[in-house]
Amino acid sequence: MDTGLAGKVVLVTGGAGGIGSECVRAFAAEGARVVVHYNTSRERAEVLATEIGGIAIGADLTDEAAVESLFTRAREDLGGVDVCAAVAGVWPRDDEPVWKLPLDRWEAVLRANLTATFLTAKWFLREVERTGHGNLVLVGSTAARFGEAGHADYAAAKSAIQVGLLLSLKNEIVRIAPLGRVNAVAPGWTYSPMTRGALDPDMVERLTRTMPLRKVAVAEDIARAVVVLASDELSGHVTGEVVTVAGGMEGRTLHS
């Protein structure tokens, strides 16, 4: 089925990362003109942008002036942004229970996930206000639904994104774009550079006991869901929803 994304300008934050890069490729495969955002991975982003015929733009998403500049450059180079996939995020590797969790890590993780997503949404919606149309896809996590011991900072940030922020934005966007939509994808455990080293065979065996589909997702699984939610043809009457891509994960053991 035609997604209707051909010719649309799509900005993917964290576009040089594991899930982000697959989102970039998936949108490009639908004929979209893609802006590959990066923070520190400039070379990887530029190689990817060349591969798909897009452009790469760097920005620190926790810096509002940098986020504003990101959207300004996208508008100057491509005429505007029709779709934004807010993929960028940080998962801290170290397991730190709350009673040992340093305040500086808590604040840094919320800033890199929640604040960065808020600023991305804010400046994308400035574009929507200008054009009168647009769709936003946020990326949350199953940690928002089930929690994640040792990573309460990450779980709290993602919960705020896919509940409070999402449900507010889907009601706000229609003030400036009557058919504008905001949805979220909540990945479970996914093979990506961010989880490399954490997903050893023993870990995979343990965590997939809660999934009917006893496997870890790959980045392409997440990208496909992002594209569907971005497409008016495939999900034009869907807004304020969270699509979980986690093999049917439950908060209980399903397999011995």
Secondary structure, 3 states (H helix, E strand, C coil): CCCCCCCCEEEEECCCCHHHHHHHHHHHHCCCEEEEEECCCHHHHHHHHHHHCCEEEECCCCCHHHHHHHHHHHHHHHCCCCEEEECCCCCCCCCCCHHHCCHHHHHHHHHHHHHHHHHHHHHHHHHHHHHCCCEEEEECCCHHHHCCCCCHHHHHHHHHHHHHHHHHHHHHHHHCCCCCEEEEEEECCEECCCCCCCCCHHHHHHHHHHCCCCCCEEHHHHHHHHHHHHCHHHHCCCCCCEEEECCCCCCCCCCC
